[in-house]
Amino acid sequence: SSVMEQRQTRNARWAALAALGWMFLPLVTGRVYVCDDLLNYHLPIRQFYAQCLQNGEAFDWMPGLFNGFFLTGSGQAGTYHPWHWLLYRCLPLETAFNLEILSSFPFMLLGMQLFLKRQLQRGDAAWLGAIVFTFSGFCLLHFLHPNAVAVVSHIPWLLLVHSVIFRRGTNSSGWRIAAESGIVLLTASQLLLGYPQYVWYSLLAEIIFCLSTAGWSSRGWRCLLLIGLLKSLGFAMGAVQIL
C-alpha cells in the first residue's frame, strides 16, 4: 500500500542519514581520518597542495617526495579539480581533507536514489538501492582511496542524465539541456579526479545501460551518437589531467 511504502521510505531515509552522520563525526569533533594510505600518502600530498595554493606557488612538482615527484602526473591529489581547489584554498587542511573524503558518500547516495526512483517509481526501493550501493563493501573498503570513491560517486548521476536523454516525450527542453551539460561536466569531473582506472569502471556501466536502453530503434542510436559526442567534450575538458 502507499502508506506502507511511505513508512518504508521514511525509515530508509533516516537509516541513510544515520549512517552518514556516523561517518561525518570526525568532521564535527575536530579529528581526521588517518588510517593507512590516508596518513602515509594522501594527507601529506594535500598538505603540500594546500600550502602551494595559499602561497600562490605551482603545485605540479613536489620536491619533498622521491627526490622530486610529478604530483599532477600521479593524479591522486586531483590538483586541477575545481572542488579540490576550492576546499584546499578556502578551508583549513583538516576540514578540507575530511570534506574531500566524505562528500562523495552523500553525493553518491542522492544520485543513486534519484536514478532508481526514476527507474523503479518506488521511493522505498530507491532508498534501499541507494543505501546498498553507497555503503557497499566496494565503496567502504576503498575509503582509503578517496579519488576512487569520488569517481564512482559520479556513476549514478551519469546514469540518471543518460536516462533523461533516452526518455521520449516527457522531458522539457530545460531538463534535456541540463542532462546534456551534465554528461560533459560529470565526465570532466571524473577525469580531473586523477584516477582513470575507475573512469573505465564508469564507462562500462554507462555503455551497458545505454546499449540496453537504446535497443534497435533509430532514435536510440541517435541518442547514443549524441551521448558519444558529449562524452568526447567531457574528455576534452579533462585533458589537462589526461596529458
C-alpha positions as CSV (number, residue, x, y, z in Angstrom):
1,S,0.0,0.0,0.0
2,S,1.0,3.6,-0.4
3,V,1.1,4.1,3.4
4,M,3.5,1.1,3.8
5,E,5.7,2.5,1.0
6,Q,5.8,5.9,2.6
7,R,6.7,4.4,6.0
8,Q,9.4,2.3,4.5
9,T,10.8,5.2,2.5
10,R,10.9,7.3,5.7
11,N,12.7,4.6,7.6
12,A,15.2,4.0,4.8
13,R,15.9,7.7,4.6
14,W,16.6,8.0,8.3
15,A,18.8,4.9,8.2
16,A,20.9,6.5,5.4
17,L,21.1,9.8,7.3
18,A,22.2,8.0,10.5
19,A,25.0,6.2,8.6
20,L,26.2,9.4,7.0
21,G,26.1,11.2,10.4
22,W,28.3,8.5,11.9
23,M,30.8,8.9,9.1
24,F,30.9,12.7,9.5
25,L,31.6,12.6,13.2
26,P,35.3,13.3,12.8
27,L,34.5,16.5,10.9
28,V,32.4,17.9,13.8
29,T,34.8,16.7,16.5
30,G,38.0,18.1,15.0
31,R,39.6,14.7,14.1
32,V,40.9,13.5,10.8
33,Y,40.8,10.1,9.1
34,V,44.4,8.9,9.0
35,C,44.4,5.1,8.5
36,D,47.0,3.6,6.2
37,D,47.2,5.4,2.8
38,L,45.3,8.4,4.1
39,L,48.2,9.2,6.5
40,N,51.1,7.8,4.6
41,Y,50.3,9.4,1.2
42,H,47.0,11.3,0.7
43,L,47.3,13.7,3.6
44,P,50.9,14.8,3.0
45,I,50.5,15.5,-0.6
46,R,47.3,17.5,0.1
47,Q,49.2,19.5,2.8
48,F,51.8,20.4,0.1
49,Y,48.9,21.2,-2.3
50,A,47.2,23.5,0.2
51,Q,50.5,25.3,1.0
52,C,51.1,25.9,-2.6
53,L,47.6,27.3,-3.1
54,Q,47.9,29.6,0.0
55,N,51.3,30.9,-1.2
56,G,50.4,31.2,-4.9
57,E,53.0,28.7,-5.9
58,A,53.0,26.0,-8.6
59,F,51.9,22.6,-7.2
60,D,52.7,20.3,-10.2
61,W,56.2,19.3,-8.9
62,M,56.6,18.1,-5.3
63,P,60.3,18.3,-4.4
64,G,60.0,16.6,-1.0
65,L,58.9,13.2,-2.3
66,F,61.1,10.7,-4.1
67,N,63.8,13.4,-4.7
68,G,61.2,15.2,-6.8
69,F,57.8,13.9,-7.9
70,F,55.4,15.0,-10.6
71,L,52.3,15.3,-8.5
72,T,49.9,16.3,-11.3
73,G,51.1,13.3,-13.3
74,S,50.4,11.0,-10.4
75,G,46.8,12.3,-10.3
76,Q,45.9,11.2,-6.9
77,A,45.6,14.7,-5.5
78,G,43.3,15.7,-8.3
79,T,45.0,19.1,-8.3
80,Y,43.1,20.6,-11.2
81,H,39.7,19.6,-9.9
82,P,37.6,22.8,-9.0
83,W,36.2,21.1,-5.9
84,H,39.7,20.3,-4.6
85,W,41.0,23.8,-5.4
86,L,38.0,25.3,-3.6
87,L,38.4,23.1,-0.5
88,Y,42.2,23.5,0.0
89,R,42.3,27.1,-1.0
90,C,39.5,28.3,1.4
91,L,39.4,25.9,4.3
92,P,41.9,24.6,6.9
93,L,43.7,21.4,5.9
94,E,41.9,19.1,8.3
95,T,38.4,20.3,7.3
96,A,39.2,20.2,3.6
97,F,40.7,16.7,3.8
98,N,37.6,15.4,5.7
99,L,35.2,17.0,3.3
100,E,37.0,15.7,0.3
101,I,36.8,12.1,1.6
102,L,33.3,12.3,3.0
103,S,31.5,14.4,0.4
104,S,31.5,11.5,-2.1
105,F,29.1,9.5,0.0
106,P,26.1,11.8,0.2
107,F,26.7,12.8,-3.4
108,M,26.6,9.1,-4.3
109,L,23.6,8.3,-2.1
110,L,21.4,11.1,-3.6
111,G,22.4,10.3,-7.2
112,M,21.5,6.6,-6.9
113,Q,18.3,7.4,-5.1
114,L,17.2,9.8,-7.8
115,F,18.2,7.4,-10.6
116,L,16.4,4.4,-9.0
117,K,13.3,6.4,-8.2
118,R,13.1,7.4,-11.9
119,Q,13.6,3.7,-13.0
120,L,11.5,1.9,-10.3
121,Q,8.9,4.5,-9.4
122,R,9.1,3.5,-5.8
123,G,10.6,5.6,-3.1
124,D,11.4,2.8,-0.6
125,A,13.1,0.6,-3.2
126,A,15.1,3.6,-4.5
127,W,16.3,4.4,-1.0
128,L,17.2,0.8,-0.3
129,G,19.1,0.5,-3.5
130,A,20.9,3.8,-2.8
131,I,21.9,2.6,0.7
132,V,23.2,-0.8,-0.7
133,F,25.3,1.0,-3.3
134,T,26.7,3.8,-1.2
135,F,27.6,1.6,1.8
136,S,28.7,-1.4,-0.2
137,G,31.8,-3.3,0.6
138,F,33.4,-1.9,-2.6
139,C,32.9,1.7,-1.5
140,L,33.8,1.3,2.2
141,L,36.8,-0.9,1.5
142,H,38.1,1.8,-0.8
143,F,37.6,4.5,1.8
144,L,41.4,4.7,1.9
145,H,41.4,5.7,-1.8
146,P,39.3,8.9,-1.8
147,N,39.8,9.6,-5.5
148,A,38.5,6.1,-6.4
149,V,35.3,6.6,-4.4
150,A,34.8,10.1,-5.8
151,V,34.9,8.8,-9.4
152,V,32.5,6.0,-8.5
153,S,30.1,8.5,-6.9
154,H,29.5,10.1,-10.3
155,I,28.2,6.9,-11.8
156,P,24.6,7.2,-10.6
157,W,24.4,10.8,-11.8
158,L,25.7,9.8,-15.2
159,L,23.1,7.0,-15.5
160,L,20.5,9.5,-14.4
161,V,21.3,12.0,-17.1
162,H,21.6,9.3,-19.7
163,S,18.1,8.1,-18.8
164,V,16.8,11.7,-19.4
165,I,18.4,11.7,-22.8
166,F,16.7,8.5,-23.8
167,R,13.3,9.2,-22.3
168,R,10.8,10.1,-25.0
169,G,8.3,12.9,-24.8
170,T,8.3,13.6,-21.1
171,N,11.3,15.9,-20.8
172,S,11.2,19.7,-21.2
173,S,13.9,21.3,-23.2
174,G,15.4,22.7,-20.0
175,W,15.8,19.2,-18.5
176,R,17.3,18.0,-21.8
177,I,19.9,20.8,-21.8
178,A,20.7,20.1,-18.2
179,A,21.2,16.4,-18.9
180,E,23.5,17.1,-21.9
181,S,25.5,19.6,-19.8
182,G,25.6,17.1,-17.0
183,I,27.2,14.4,-19.2
184,V,30.0,16.8,-20.2
185,L,30.7,18.2,-16.7
186,L,30.4,14.9,-14.9
187,T,32.8,13.2,-17.3
188,A,35.3,16.0,-17.0
189,S,35.0,15.9,-13.2
190,Q,35.7,12.2,-13.1
191,L,38.9,12.7,-15.2
192,L,40.1,15.6,-13.2
193,L,39.9,13.5,-10.0
194,G,43.0,11.7,-11.4
195,Y,42.0,8.0,-11.2
196,P,41.4,6.8,-14.7
197,Q,41.1,3.1,-13.7
198,Y,37.8,3.9,-12.1
199,V,36.7,6.1,-15.0
200,W,36.9,2.9,-17.0
201,Y,34.5,1.2,-14.5
202,S,32.1,4.1,-15.0
203,L,32.3,3.8,-18.8
204,L,31.5,0.1,-18.6
205,A,28.4,0.8,-16.5
206,E,27.4,3.6,-18.9
207,I,27.9,1.5,-22.0
208,I,25.8,-1.4,-20.7
209,F,23.0,1.0,-19.6
210,C,23.0,2.9,-22.8
211,L,23.0,-0.1,-25.1
212,S,20.3,-1.9,-23.2
213,T,18.2,1.3,-23.2
214,A,18.7,2.3,-26.9
215,G,17.5,-1.0,-28.4
216,W,17.4,-1.2,-32.1
217,S,15.4,2.0,-32.9
218,S,16.8,4.8,-35.0
219,R,16.1,7.2,-32.2
220,G,18.0,5.1,-29.7
221,W,21.1,5.1,-32.0
222,R,20.8,8.9,-32.4
223,C,20.8,9.2,-28.6
224,L,23.9,7.0,-28.5
225,L,25.7,9.3,-31.0
226,L,24.7,12.4,-29.0
227,I,26.0,10.8,-25.8
228,G,29.2,9.8,-27.5
229,L,29.8,13.4,-28.7
230,L,29.0,14.8,-25.2
231,K,31.4,12.3,-23.6
232,S,34.1,13.4,-26.0
233,L,33.6,17.0,-24.9
234,G,34.0,15.9,-21.3
235,F,37.2,14.1,-22.1
236,A,38.4,17.3,-23.8
237,M,37.6,19.3,-20.6
238,G,39.6,16.8,-18.6
239,A,42.5,16.8,-21.0
240,V,44.9,18.6,-18.6
241,Q,44.8,15.6,-16.3
242,I,45.0,13.0,-19.1
243,L,48.0,14.7,-20.6
